[in-house]
Amino acid sequence: MSRVSERVNPRSRGIDAKTIAEVVEIINCEDSRVAGAVASRLAEVERAVELIVSTLRGGGRVFLVGAGTSGRLCVLEAAEIPPTYGLPSEKIQAVIAGGREAVFRSVEAAEDKAGNAEEDLARLGLGEADLVVGVAASGSTPYVLGAMKYARSLGTHTVGVANNDGTPLSELVDVAIEVVVGPEVVAGSTRMKSGTAQKMVLNMMTTASMVKLGLVHDGYMVGVQASNRKLVDRSIEMLTEITGVDRTEAENLLIAAEGDVRVATLITLTDMTPEEARASLDGWASLREILERRGAKT
């Protein structure tokens, strides 16, 4: 397999002799190619989102698996879901080669140990109802391939995200997302364009899934966990903008709703009690669906 992601970029020839302005312009020009490469794989991303949504609706979990930069991007993605959307942390988890230590410093040899992936996923109780998303720029990282093989042996659905065509990873998964961004400015430094592409795809997959699971309403992150002052203020602002109440009333409604913007919205726009509102949200019902059933303005 030819790894285009690791070739020398002809546009980087002589880069060490260029001015800082010229260097950053080259990097920026290369970065601008990423969005187009991602756009060419939207159909595959859509299928991945469908798998994530069906997995979470069915009570399963999503595991984002990677090594090195790809693994750290998985960690970042999983870490942001609970505070932003209120989804319990066990629902979307990151699994990185080398474990917690590899989040903060390079543990490069960890990616070569395919068997460790099986051990890590077995320890987490991976089952048929779950979903494993493997992320690897080369599409051939042993740790990620080991995770996919183990998942397949259990009948677990799989998604692969790579930055080369025709990779071993793609041959092992139900949905293959190959975002080919070409050689990096610094040959082999796939934390650059490849990493950017991976983050875009991960962001797209999780955000679209949260939208379809009812945790976003009209672009507002209504599932947010108001765990600090900034998020409390954001919750108040969302409630005032969605319902039209003033700030003082919004604060009181959020207290009654125990900080849940969705519950506060429902008790504001319908005759529901907080308990009825919480019950109606079980089963991934969206605010829009509930409000429309109640004849309220959405």
C-alpha positions in Angstrom: 0.0 0.0 0.0 1.3 3.4 -0.9 0.9 5.9 2.0 0.3 9.2 0.3 0.1 10.7 3.8 3.7 10.0 4.4 5.2 11.2 1.1 7.2 14.3 0.6 5.1 17.3 -0.4 6.5 19.0 -3.6 5.2 22.3 -2.4 7.5 22.0 0.7 10.7 21.8 -1.3 13.1 24.4 0.0 10.8 25.4 2.8 13.7 25.8 5.2 15.1 28.5 3.0 11.9 30.5 3.0 10.8 33.4 5.2 8.4 32.9 8.1 5.7 34.6 6.0 6.2 32.1 3.2 6.3 29.1 5.5 3.0 30.0 7.2 1.4 30.7 3.8 2.4 27.2 2.6 0.9 25.6 5.7 -2.3 27.6 5.4 -2.6 26.7 1.7 -2.2 23.0 2.6 -4.7 23.3 5.4 -7.3 24.8 3.0 -7.4 21.5 1.1 -8.7 19.6 4.1 -12.3 20.7 4.0 -12.7 19.6 0.4 -11.2 16.2 1.1 -13.7 15.8 3.9 -16.6 16.9 1.7 -15.9 14.1 -0.7 -16.6 11.6 2.1 -19.9 12.9 3.5 -21.9 9.9 2.3 -19.6 7.6 4.4 -19.8 10.0 7.4 -23.6 9.9 7.1 -23.6 6.1 7.4 -21.3 6.3 10.4 -23.7 8.8 12.1 -26.5 6.3 11.5 -24.5 3.6 13.3 -23.7 5.9 16.2 -27.3 7.0 16.6 -28.7 3.4 16.4 -26.0 2.2 18.8 -26.8 4.8 21.4 -30.6 4.5 21.0 -30.2 0.8 21.5 -28.3 1.2 24.8 -24.9 0.5 23.4 -21.6 2.5 23.7 -19.3 4.0 21.2 -15.5 3.5 21.5 -13.1 5.8 19.7 -9.9 4.0 19.2 -6.5 5.4 18.1 -2.8 5.7 18.7 -0.6 8.8 18.9 -2.2 11.9 17.6 -5.2 10.0 16.4 -5.7 8.6 19.8 -5.4 12.0 21.4 -8.0 13.4 19.1 -10.3 10.5 20.2 -9.7 11.5 23.8 -10.5 15.1 23.0 -13.7 14.2 21.2 -15.0 11.9 23.9 -14.1 14.3 26.7 -16.1 17.2 25.2 -19.4 15.2 24.8 -20.6 15.1 28.4 -20.3 18.8 29.3 -21.6 20.0 25.9 -24.5 17.6 25.4 -25.1 16.0 28.8 -24.5 12.5 27.6 -23.0 10.2 30.3 -19.3 9.8 29.9 -19.5 6.0 29.5 -21.6 6.4 26.3 -18.8 7.7 24.1 -15.3 6.6 25.3 -11.8 7.0 24.0 -9.4 4.1 23.9 -5.7 5.2 23.2 -2.8 2.9 22.7 -0.5 3.2 25.8 -3.4 4.3 28.0 -3.6 7.5 30.1 0.1 8.1 29.9 0.0 8.4 26.1 -2.5 11.3 26.3 0.3 13.5 27.7 3.4 12.2 26.1 4.5 10.1 23.2 4.3 6.3 23.8 5.0 5.4 20.2 5.8 1.7 20.6 2.3 1.2 22.0 0.8 1.4 18.6 2.6 -1.7 17.4 1.0 -4.0 19.9 -2.2 -5.2 18.3 -3.0 -7.6 21.2 -3.2 -4.7 23.6 -6.3 -3.4 21.8 -8.2 -6.6 22.4 -7.1 -6.5 26.1 -8.2 -2.9 26.5 -11.6 -3.4 24.8 -12.2 -6.6 26.7 -11.5 -4.8 30.0 -14.2 -2.3 29.0 -16.6 -5.1 28.3 -17.0 -4.5 24.6 -20.1 -6.3 23.3 -22.2 -6.8 20.2 -24.5 -3.8 21.0 -21.5 -1.4 21.0 -19.7 0.4 18.1 -16.0 0.8 17.6 -14.6 3.7 15.6 -10.9 3.2 14.6 -8.9 6.3 13.7 -5.5 5.9 12.0 -3.9 8.2 9.4 -2.0 5.4 7.8 -4.9 3.0 8.0 -2.5 0.3 9.1 -1.7 1.0 12.7 -1.5 -2.5 14.4 -3.2 -1.3 17.6 -6.2 0.0 15.7 -6.4 -3.0 13.4 -6.3 -5.3 16.5 -9.3 -3.4 17.8 -11.2 -3.8 14.6 -10.4 -7.6 14.4 -11.6 -8.1 18.0 -14.7 -6.1 17.4 -15.5 -8.2 14.3 -15.0 -11.4 16.3 -17.8 -10.2 18.7 -20.2 -9.1 15.9 -19.7 -5.5 17.0 -20.2 -2.8 14.3 -17.2 -0.9 13.2 -16.2 2.4 11.5 -12.7 3.3 10.2 -11.3 6.7 9.6 -8.0 6.9 7.6 -6.1 9.3 5.4 -5.0 6.9 2.6 -6.9 4.9 0.0 -7.4 1.2 0.1 -6.1 0.7 3.6 -6.1 -2.5 5.8 -8.3 -0.6 8.2 -11.0 -0.1 5.6 -11.1 -3.8 4.8 -12.0 -4.6 8.3 -14.9 -2.2 9.0 -18.6 -1.8 8.1 -18.1 1.9 7.1 -14.8 3.1 5.8 -14.1 6.9 5.7 -10.9 7.5 3.8 -10.1 11.2 3.7 -7.1 11.6 1.6 -5.5 15.0 2.2 -2.1 14.3 0.5 1.4 14.7 1.7 2.0 16.9 4.8 4.1 20.0 4.8 6.5 18.1 6.9 6.7 14.6 5.5 5.1 12.0 7.8 3.9 14.6 10.3 0.3 13.4 10.2 -0.7 15.5 13.1 -1.1 18.3 10.5 -3.6 17.9 7.6 -4.4 14.3 8.5 -5.1 15.2 12.1 -7.2 18.2 11.1 -9.2 15.9 8.8 -9.7 13.4 11.5 -10.9 16.1 14.0 -13.3 17.4 11.4 -14.8 14.0 10.8 -15.0 13.1 14.5 -16.7 16.5 15.2 -19.1 15.9 12.4 -20.0 12.4 13.5 -20.6 13.2 17.1 -22.3 16.6 16.5 -24.7 15.1 13.9 -25.4 12.2 16.2 -26.2 14.5 19.2 -28.5 16.5 16.9 -30.4 13.4 15.9 -30.6 12.2 19.5 -32.5 15.4 20.5 -29.6 17.0 22.4 -29.6 20.1 20.1 -32.5 22.3 19.4 -32.4 25.1 16.8 -28.6 25.1 17.1 -28.7 25.4 20.9 -26.8 22.8 23.0 -29.9 22.2 25.1 -28.4 19.1 26.7 -25.5 21.1 28.2 -24.4 20.3 31.8 -24.2 23.7 33.5 -21.1 22.8 35.6 -19.5 26.3 35.7 -20.6 29.9 35.7 -20.1 30.2 31.9 -22.3 27.3 31.2 -24.9 28.5 33.7 -25.0 31.8 31.9 -25.3 30.0 28.6 -28.2 27.9 29.8 -30.0 31.1 31.0 -29.4 32.8 27.6 -30.6 29.7 25.7 -33.8 29.5 27.7 -34.5 33.2 27.2 -34.0 33.0 23.5 -36.0 29.8 23.0 -38.9 30.7 25.2 -39.0 34.5 25.4 -38.9 34.7 29.2 -36.7 37.3 30.9 -33.5 36.4 32.6 -34.9 36.3 36.2 -37.7 34.0 35.2 -35.2 31.8 33.2 -33.0 31.5 36.3 -36.0 30.4 38.4 -37.2 28.0 35.8 -33.8 26.4 35.6 -33.7 25.9 39.3 -37.1 24.1 39.1 -35.7 22.1 36.2 -32.5 21.2 38.1 -30.4 22.9 35.5 -31.9 21.0 32.5 -32.6 23.4 29.7 -34.9 20.9 27.9 -37.0 20.4 31.0 -37.1 24.2 31.7 -38.3 24.8 28.1 -41.0 22.2 28.3 -42.4 23.5 31.6 -42.3 27.0 30.2 -44.0 26.3 26.8 -46.4 23.6 28.0 -48.5 22.7 31.0 -46.1 19.9 31.9 -44.6 19.5 35.4 -40.8 19.0 35.7 -41.4 15.3 36.4 -43.6 14.9 33.3 -41.1 16.8 31.2 -38.2 14.5 32.3 -40.3 11.4 31.6 -41.2 12.7 28.2 -37.5 13.1 27.3 -36.7 9.5 28.1 -36.2 7.4 24.9 -34.3 10.2 23.1 -37.4 12.2 22.2 -36.5 15.7 21.0 -37.8 19.0 22.3 -39.3 19.7 18.9 -41.2 16.4 18.8 -42.6 16.9 22.3 -43.6 20.5 21.7 -45.3 19.7 18.5 -47.2 16.8 20.1 -48.3 19.3 22.8 -49.3 21.9 20.2 -46.7 24.4 21.4 -44.9 26.8 19.2 -41.5 25.5 18.1 
